[in-house]
Amino acid sequence: MEDSANKASPDISGISPDELKSFVQRIEKLEEEKATVCGYIRDLYAEAKASGFDPKIMRKVLKIRRMKYEDVLEEEELVETYMRALKN
């Protein structure tokens, strides 16, 4: 005989369908929000480009601003090293 807890939300191989559904729905909602935000960012880059800024360079600047200072220095040093190696 099944108990009432199993009837309300039966586990399938140790997975709670209600809990899984909740996670999936929350992720779907966040994915929708992410798509909306990505659209806003695209529009902002287009606006910046129309104002004369280079979106490629802006992306590079944003990447650098997210990095730790030490990592920026290390990356610059490696780029210089590689460039010197290619000159020979």
Sequence and secondary structure as in RCSB ss.txt:
>XXXX:A:sequence
MEDSANKASPDISGISPDELKSFVQRIEKLEEEKATVCGYIRDLYAEAKASGFDPKIMRKVLKIRRMKYEDVLEE
EELVETYMRALKN
>XXXX:A:secstr
   HHHHHS  BTTB HHHHHHHHHHHHHHHHHHHHHHHHHHHHHHHHHHTT  HHHHHHHHHHHHS HHHHHHH
HHHHHHHHHHHH 
